[in-house]
Amino acid sequence: MELKTMWSVSVSSSATSRLFQAAAKEMQQQVVKLDAAAKGGNLDAIKTAFGATAKACKSCHDAFRNR
């Protein structure tokens, strides 16, 4: 699927762009935490970090991706 058909909101408007960028930043921050947890090897910490990462991904998909 082409990227332009996958996302329901154009990120060209400044308000939408800021929301999209904030969501992307949140996802990146959660991935950094997940990476650190994975390197630490504590399964409970990995599960917690994975849950937060998945939540960040889902929130962006829910807001911007076509159904």
C-alpha positions in Angstrom: 0.0 0.0 0.0 1.3 3.4 -0.9 2.0 5.8 2.0 -0.2 8.5 0.6 -3.2 6.1 0.6 -2.5 4.7 4.0 -2.8 7.9 6.0 -6.2 9.6 6.3 -4.9 13.1 7.2 -2.5 15.2 5.1 0.4 16.2 7.3 0.8 19.4 5.3 -1.3 21.6 7.5 0.7 23.0 10.4 -1.7 21.9 13.1 -1.8 18.3 11.8 1.9 18.3 11.2 2.6 19.3 14.8 0.3 16.6 16.1 1.9 14.0 13.8 5.4 15.1 14.8 4.5 14.9 18.5 3.1 11.4 18.0 6.3 10.4 16.1 8.5 11.9 18.9 6.5 10.0 21.6 6.9 6.7 19.6 10.7 7.3 19.2 11.0 8.0 23.0 9.2 4.8 23.8 11.4 2.8 21.5 14.5 4.2 23.2 13.1 3.0 26.5 12.2 -0.4 25.0 15.7 -0.8 23.6 17.2 0.0 27.1 14.8 -2.5 28.7 15.7 -5.2 26.2 19.4 -4.6 26.8 18.8 -4.9 30.5 17.2 -8.3 30.1 14.5 -7.8 32.8 11.4 -9.4 31.3 9.0 -7.3 33.4 10.7 -4.1 32.3 10.6 -5.3 28.7 6.9 -6.0 28.9 6.2 -2.6 30.4 8.3 -0.8 27.8 6.7 -2.9 25.0 3.2 -2.0 26.2 4.1 1.7 26.2 5.6 1.5 22.8 2.6 -0.3 21.4 0.3 2.3 22.9 2.3 5.1 21.2 2.1 3.3 17.9 -1.6 2.6 18.2 -2.5 6.1 19.2 -0.8 7.5 16.0 -2.4 4.8 13.8 -5.8 5.5 15.4 -5.5 9.2 14.7 -3.9 9.2 11.2 -4.4 5.9 9.4 -7.3 5.1 7.1 -9.6 2.4 8.2 
